[in-house]
């Protein structure tokens, strides 16, 4: 494990802890949002059912009320009529009570639905926060674990699997988008051909009418419809070529006779022959339209297949990302824990044992042992001359205070060992030269 790896972890440990703490608060938001959406769907179904019941009870109330009023107006004096009036009034009261209960239930359902929608909005905000925090944590891990991670080959292998799964997901997603674009082109072509077929159907009606009662206005409408159909047919072939650019599975479209030539009365004065040409063009357009319908269904199937492949690739990528995130989090926490242990042990070592390694002079209040006998001897005399040479032991100078003549009268006082028992004596300093 490199030093820079440890250093980055030490620098980002506080931020990492904050992200994990914030994620722990909203990690259940996606599952709660799914459950809340399911609850809202159930409440909406109940509301719709209750609304239909309320409407039904209102209708029954109106019918019962009308019958009661009519019975009241046509009340009979015999006992049988009185019983019928009593039954009508009882059924009316029951219907009113049932309507009141349905209204109360409707109010409760509306209140529950409003509360559920409010909770859904709150959960959606939490999910957005969760996605943002997760993206920040992944970015932090990408910064720390970028490239090979020494000492953790499993992380490197899983990182390569994530990269491979991401490449596959991008490739199949691009294929899905291409199939969707091809389907859109084919759908437009099929819709255009359907309109062209409708125009030719109108042209056939005009041509059939002209066989019995020809007029200039009908011929003009007939020619206008045929030209509109030709313009629509000309738009189909470019759409199919565009679809083939997106998907190689799109079959080429056969030529349409209406594109090459539009039936005209100027070329065919016979009404039956003109009607036959229009009918032939309509049959050709119908054939092409059926081919486009089959091609649209095939393109829809390819889109569904590509969508399933994309969902599978996204699921695989999500699983690998989840495993990589968990592994990186474990590695991060292990390394951070080891670093904290090392720092704690280092602090304990320097705090308790540094005193033994201090190279400090002894205290002047040091009490020597009882058997210690201090013997003092004078330092060798050094005359501060040019060469700083030591005087020979036989040298004697009458003017010197420590000459041979003065040494006879000079004596060093030696204290007996018994006088040092239980006494404190300062440590003697060395004598300076020349004293």
Secondary structure, 3 states (H helix, E strand, C coil): CCHHHHHHHHHHHHHHHHHHHHHHHHCCHHHHHHHHHHHHHHHHHHHHHHHHHHHHHHHHHHHHHHHHHHHHHCCCCCHHHHHHHHHHHHHHHHHHHHHHHHHHHHHHHHHHHHHHHHHHHHHHHHHHHHHHHHHHHHHHHHHHCCCCCCCCHHHHHHHHHHHHHHHHHHHHHHHHHHHHHHHHHHHHHHHHHHHHHHHHHHHHHHHHHHCCCCCHHHHHHHHHHHHHHHHHHHHHHHHHHHHHHHCCCCCCCCCCHHHHCCCCCCCCCCHHHHHHHHHHHHHHHHHHHHHHHHHHHHHHHHHHHHHHHHHHHHHHHHHHHHHHHHHHHHHHHHHHHHHHHHHHHHHHHHHHHHHHHCCCCCCCCCCCCCCCCCCCCCCCCECCCCCCCECCCCCCCCCCCCCHHHHCCCCCCCCCHHHHCCCCCCCCCCCCCCC
